[in-house]
């Protein structure tokens, strides 16, 4: 609920900020957004550009205006002369990535079950937490900053 400090950026887009941070292996240096807070609908259609301290970049397109038949969540990774495309956490296409072939699954797996197992194991056995506290705070702070930036 945006009235109490929430919203789709803080509640949903933050997970993609976490994912890009994880994939880059680096902390976020800067960000910018395209979009505005003119209406609730516009807040659901933004572009978030991230620059990481290691020089890598990431872009999150958070859009609600596309066709329902298009994959809801798509991740594309470009690095080392190779590309990976993941649609809806089901269909994986690999281009130029040695040892990784394209595949498809009947079940969507976003990793929630494994995340819970890792979290419980960390508590029970004193294992390393699945996500470092610093990363959680960084993603949360960025999601809040992005939301505030859209209000300007």
C-alpha positions in Angstrom: 0.0 0.0 0.0 1.7 3.2 -1.1 -0.1 5.1 1.6 2.0 3.4 4.3 5.2 3.4 2.3 4.8 0.3 0.1 4.0 -0.1 -3.5 5.1 -2.2 -6.5 8.7 -1.0 -6.6 9.3 -1.6 -2.9 7.3 -4.8 -2.9 8.1 -6.4 -6.3 10.8 -4.7 -8.4 13.1 -4.9 -5.3 13.5 -8.6 -6.1 14.9 -7.8 -9.5 17.3 -5.3 -8.0 18.4 -8.1 -5.7 18.9 -10.5 -8.7 20.9 -8.0 -10.7 23.1 -7.3 -7.7 23.7 -11.0 -7.2 24.4 -11.6 -10.9 26.9 -8.7 -11.1 28.6 -9.7 -7.9 29.0 -6.0 -7.2 27.3 -3.3 -5.2 25.3 -0.5 -6.9 27.2 2.7 -7.8 24.3 4.7 -9.2 20.8 4.5 -10.6 18.3 6.5 -12.7 14.7 6.0 -13.7 12.4 6.9 -16.5 8.8 7.3 -15.4 6.9 9.7 -13.1 4.4 9.8 -10.3 1.7 11.6 -12.3 -0.8 8.7 -11.7 -0.8 5.2 -10.2 -0.8 3.7 -13.7 2.4 5.5 -14.7 4.2 4.2 -11.5 3.6 0.7 -12.8 5.5 1.5 -16.0 9.1 2.5 -15.2 12.6 1.8 -16.4 15.3 1.4 -13.8 18.9 1.7 -14.9 21.6 0.5 -12.5 25.3 1.0 -12.7 27.5 -1.3 -10.6 30.9 -0.6 -9.0 32.5 -3.3 -11.2 31.4 -1.5 -14.4 28.5 -3.7 -15.3 25.1 -2.3 -15.9 21.5 -3.6 -15.5 18.1 -2.4 -16.7 14.8 -3.3 -15.2 11.7 -2.7 -17.3 8.7 -2.8 -15.0 5.8 -2.5 -17.4 2.1 -3.3 -17.2 1.0 -2.3 -20.7 2.2 -5.2 -22.8 0.3 -8.2 -24.3 -0.9 -10.8 -21.8 0.6 -13.5 -24.1 4.1 -12.1 -23.8 6.3 -13.6 -21.0 5.5 -11.8 -17.7 9.1 -12.0 -16.5 12.1 -12.1 -18.9 15.7 -12.0 -17.9 18.5 -11.5 -20.5 22.1 -11.7 -19.6 24.9 -10.5 -22.0 28.5 -11.2 -21.1 31.7 -12.8 -22.4 30.3 -13.0 -26.0 27.3 -15.0 -24.8 23.7 -14.4 -24.1 21.1 -16.2 -21.9 17.4 -15.5 -22.1 15.0 -16.8 -19.4 11.3 -16.5 -19.8 9.0 -16.8 -16.8 11.6 -18.9 -15.0 10.5 -21.8 -17.3 12.1 -21.5 -20.7 15.9 -21.0 -21.0 17.7 -20.2 -24.3 21.5 -20.1 -24.4 23.4 -18.4 -27.2 27.2 -19.0 -27.3 27.4 -20.2 -23.7 29.6 -23.3 -23.6 28.2 -26.2 -21.6 24.8 -24.6 -21.3 22.0 -25.7 -23.6 18.5 -24.3 -24.0 15.9 -26.0 -21.9 12.3 -25.8 -20.9 10.4 -26.9 -17.8 6.7 -27.6 -17.0 7.2 -26.0 -13.6 8.1 -22.5 -12.7 10.9 -22.3 -10.2 11.8 -18.8 -8.8 13.9 -20.4 -6.0 11.5 -19.7 -3.1 11.6 -23.2 -1.7 15.4 -23.3 -1.8 15.6 -19.8 -0.3 13.4 -20.9 2.7 15.5 -24.1 3.1 18.7 -22.1 3.1 17.2 -19.5 5.6 16.0 -22.3 8.0 19.4 -24.0 7.7 21.2 -20.8 8.5 19.2 -20.4 11.6 19.3 -24.0 12.8 22.9 -24.8 11.9 24.5 -21.4 12.1 25.2 -21.5 8.3 26.0 -18.4 6.3 22.7 -16.5 5.5 21.5 -17.1 1.9 21.6 -13.3 1.3 24.0 -11.0 3.1 22.4 -8.3 5.3 24.3 -5.6 3.4 22.7 -6.7 0.1 19.2 -6.7 1.6 19.7 -3.2 3.0 21.2 -2.0 -0.3 18.3 -3.3 -2.4 15.7 -2.0 0.1 17.3 1.4 0.3 17.4 1.6 -3.5 13.8 0.6 -3.9 12.8 3.4 -1.4 15.0 5.9 -3.2 13.5 5.0 -6.6 10.0 5.4 -5.2 10.9 8.8 -3.7 12.6 9.8 -6.9 9.4 9.1 -8.9 7.4 11.4 -6.6 9.6 14.4 -7.6 
